[in-house]
Amino acid sequence: MASSGSSVVRRVEELGDLAQAHIQQLSEAAGEDDHFLIRASAALEKLKLLCGEDKECSNPSNLLELYTQAILDMTYFEENKLVDEDFPEDSSQKVKELISFLSEPEILVKENNMHPKHCDLLGDELLECLSWRRGALLYMYCHSLTKRREWLTRKSSLLKKYLIDGISYLLQMLNFRCPIQLKEGVSFQDLDTAKLLSEGLELVMVASWNHQVPVFFLHRLSKWSATASEGGIFSDIHLLAMMYSGEMCYWGLKHCADQQPENHEVDTGVSGASYTTHKEPLDFREVGEKILKKYVSVCEGPLKEQEWNTTNAKQILNFFQHHTN
């Protein structure tokens, strides 16, 4: 275990150096100081100092957390720039680069087999946030692409790949602490959720994520508290992830339905940190319909008083119902 820990420390130090160089390039190109780049750089400087100490005594979890926080801040800056520019035509490489940055912490933990459950090393909140940020980035990118008719006629297969990847990340995020099985007859623990909502628990997750989630990803800040239940944490970010997943399924069915079936797979069962995943070919209609029904059920049930809008979800569900393969 000590050898694995030292390996993680060395790799995190290498990645930290690469990220610091990237931040320097971003700062020079921006021509001005940015709060998130400054904070990311400070985290990496602290990481460098800790890595300079005895590597055998360094705590891999602390180092990986510092690196992950820096990556979240750095990519936040770049994502906002892409959105401000409405994802220029040549954005695909930048999107891939950001996805790669946001995937590195998970990859590092898995490759080194530090724990049977990698959440033990990185933590549920950061794992959820990494999955959310990747899924939400692809959601916004796909949203931009669906408005480009000429691009769609030439590259709908590429859109399909982006959609499948984005849906997969969002479902992964949902499954970490509030497992959602898209099988029939599986409860979303609505009664527990409603009970805890009525008790007015304090915000657990959204406050810690505000600085890591671009404003356009949060259509509204939390009016209600993140909720802990036997199934995990449930927050408004989880609801957004459900709506985004459903909308991406709608885009897939609308723009990619004429393509030949491909062997794309996505985890539609309880997964997250458990590694006990069940892979199935992605069916845009089936996945979208079930997750949006759950979204409407939660918004018009336990969260009725919070006035979450279900109009778009119902319109998409109507599309699913009347769509013929």
VEXNURO-19067 format. One record per residue (C-alpha): x, y, z. Coordinates in pm, whole numbers, padded with zeros to 5 digits, always signed. Each point is the difference from the previous one (the first is absolute). Example, Ala and Ser with C-alpha at 12.3 -4.5 7.8 and 13.67 -1.06 7.14 Angstrom:
<recs>
+01230-00450+00780;+00137+00344-00066;
</recs>
This chain:
<recs>
+00000+00000+00000;+00289+00236+00081;+00146-00060-00345;-00336+00082-00162;-00024+00312+00213;+00345+00118-00110;-00095-00066-00360;-00309+00218+00036;+00204+00278+00162;+00252+00000-00284;-00268-00001-00266;-00201+00275+00167;+00314+00211+00020;+00062-00050-00372;-00360+00085-00088;+00014+00303+00229;+00304+00134-00185;-00175-00044-00334;-00314+00171+00128;+00203+00290+00143;+00167+00054-00338;-00342-00005-00166;-00135+00255+00247;+00296+00225-00075;-00084-00013-00370;-00364+00078+00072;+00091+00295+00223;+00233+00146-00262;-00259-00041-00274;-00270+00162+00217;+00220+00301+00066;-00150+00047+00344;-00025-00174+00334;-00291-00239+00041;-00126-00108+00340;-00037-00366-00094;+00336-00026-00170;+00164+00165+00300;-00168-00243+00236;+00089-00297-00219;+00361+00112-00014;+00013+00044+00378;-00132-00354+00052;+00265-00138-00231;+00273+00195+00178;-00113-00152+00328;-00005-00341-00170;+00357+00052-00117;+00117+00085+00351;-00166-00307+00149;+00145-00224-00272;+00344+00137+00086;-00025-00159+00341;+00064-00370+00068;-00213-00173-00262;-00036-00309+00213;-00169+00212+00267;-00216+00208-00233;-00373-00056+00009;-00108-00094-00357;-00361+00093+00073;+00089+00355+00105;+00225+00049-00301;-00256-00136-00242;-00268+00225+00149;+00222+00307-00047;+00068-00097-00359;-00369-00064-00068;-00108+00333+00147;+00259+00175-00219;-00127-00181-00310;-00360+00093+00080;+00093+00368+00028;+00222-00002-00308;-00257-00168-00220;-00272+00229+00138;+00188+00294-00151;+00029-00171-00337;-00360-00119-00007;-00129+00350+00060;+00210+00126-00291;-00149-00264-00230;-00352+00094+00105;+00065+00373-00041;+00105-00078-00357;-00291-00243-00052;+00239-00287-00069;+00182+00107-00317;+00016-00240-00296;+00342-00131+00106;-00104-00071+00361;+00005-00380-00020;+00368-00034+00086;-00031+00238+00295;-00303-00190+00131;+00194-00326-00025;+00291+00160+00184;-00224+00118+00284;-00163-00343+00027;+00348-00150+00020;+00102+00236+00280;-00318-00075+00194;+00048-00376-00047;+00360-00014+00119;-00068-00027+00377;-00227-00303-00044;+00238-00163-00245;+00289+00047+00237;-00180-00167+00288;-00124-00291-00210;+00339-00065-00158;+00170-00020+00339;-00269-00215+00162;+00034+00195+00321;-00335-00108+00137;-00273-00248-00096;-00227+00303-00013;+00179+00300-00146;-00233+00237+00184;+00201-00094+00313;+00297+00185-00147;-00162+00287-00186;-00335+00037+00181;-00359-00016-00120;-00046+00375-00039;+00299+00044-00230;-00090-00309-00202;-00355+00128-00043;+00127+00343-00094;+00244-00139-00259;-00277-00204-00161;-00243+00292+00013;+00247+00241-00156;+00080-00235-00288;-00366-00079-00062;-00109+00363+00023;+00281+00113-00232;-00107-00252-00264;-00363+00103+00052;+00083+00364-00077;+00220-00095-00293;-00270-00224-00148;-00256+00275+00058;+00212+00228-00216;+00051-00267-00267;-00372-00073-00034;-00049+00357-00121;+00240-00051-00294;-00202-00167-00274;+00282-00030-00253;+00228-00157+00261;-00273-00247+00099;-00048-00120-00357;+00369-00084-00022;+00090-00116+00348;-00305-00138+00177;+00202-00311+00092;+00242+00222+00193;-00291+00165+00179;-00123-00346+00097;+00335-00082+00159;+00004+00326+00197;-00357-00062+00117;+00073-00354+00115;+00312+00111+00186;-00186+00288+00165;-00294-00214+00106;+00240-00258+00140;+00179+00261+00213;-00327+00141+00133;-00140-00342+00088;+00329-00081+00169;-00030+00320+00202;-00355-00089+00102;+00103-00347+00110;+00277+00088+00244;-00212+00083+00305;-00358-00016-00120;-00015-00317-00209;-00254+00018-00282;-00091-00323-00172;-00179+00060-00326;-00168-00338+00029;-00372-00014+00052;-00120-00034+00355;+00305+00152+00169;-00078+00276+00249;+00182+00333+00018;-00063+00006+00374;-00250+00279-00047;-00153-00048+00343;+00336+00033+00173;+00084+00298-00214;-00329+00172+00077;+00038-00067+00371;+00350+00146+00010;-00098+00298-00213;-00273+00083+00247;+00258-00001+00278;+00194+00276-00175;+00349-00147+00008;+00280+00247-00066;+00176+00023-00334;+00270-00261-00034;+00115-00006-00356;-00102+00296-00214;+00182+00255+00214;+00323-00192-00039;-00052-00022-00375;-00101+00357-00080;+00350+00104-00096;+00048-00313-00207;-00312+00016-00213;-00035+00272-00265;-00303+00222+00045;-00163-00132-00319;+00007-00348+00151;-00202+00127+00296;-00320+00135-00148;-00098+00087+00351;+00175-00022+00333;-00132-00231+00264;-00320+00117+00168;-00011-00320+00195;+00253-00197+00190;+00206-00288-00125;-00152-00307+00151;+00166-00300+00157;-00185-00328-00011;+00086-00365+00027;+00079+00012-00372;+00242+00295+00024;-00022+00376-00065;-00269+00155-00213;+00028+00361-00116;-00115+00233-00273;+00316-00089-00194;-00126-00357-00011;-00330+00125-00143;+00186+00199-00265;+00199-00312-00086;-00326-00191-00050;-00145+00272-00221;+00321+00031-00201;+00015-00378-00049;-00358-00006-00124;+00054+00291-00235;+00313-00161-00144;-00199-00318-00062;-00254+00216-00186;+00273+00149-00219;+00134-00348-00068;-00337-00129-00111;-00077+00312-00202;+00331+00043-00179;+00161-00345+00001;-00293-00241-00040;+00072-00071-00368;+00344-00138+00068;+00075-00369+00008;+00000-00143+00354;+00344-00003+00158;+00136-00193+00293;+00008+00295+00238;-00047-00094+00363;-00086+00204+00304;-00048-00090+00363;-00372+00011+00073;+00013-00171+00338;+00136+00069+00346;+00365+00082-00038;+00199+00295+00126;+00278-00102+00228;-00101-00361+00036;+00141-00123-00332;-00300-00238-00018;-00126+00131-00331;-00241-00150-00248;+00063+00108-00357;-00273+00021-00258;-00019+00151-00350;-00130+00353+00031;-00360+00047-00113;-00061+00376-00014;-00375-00038+00024;-00003-00252+00285;+00261+00175+00214;-00138+00348-00065;-00359-00100+00065;+00072-00171+00330;+00228+00267+00140;-00233+00287-00098;-00298-00179+00151;+00199-00020+00320;+00093+00367-00030;-00365+00102-00038;-00101-00231+00285;+00252+00158+00237;-00070+00359-00107;-00378-00038+00027;+00022-00216+00312;+00253+00067+00277;+00118+00326-00161;-00338+00137-00104;+00034+00305+00225;+00332+00092-00165;-00171+00062-00335;+00244-00185-00222;-00108+00037-00364;-00106-00328-00162;-00141+00142-00325;+00301-00088-00216;+00027-00346+00155;-00367-00070-00079;+00040+00123-00357;+00295-00234-00048;-00194-00288+00155;-00280+00069-00246;+00255-00013-00283;+00127-00334+00126;-00353-00135+00021;-00087+00090-00356;+00335-00077-00158;+00006-00314-00214;+00324-00181-00072;
</recs>
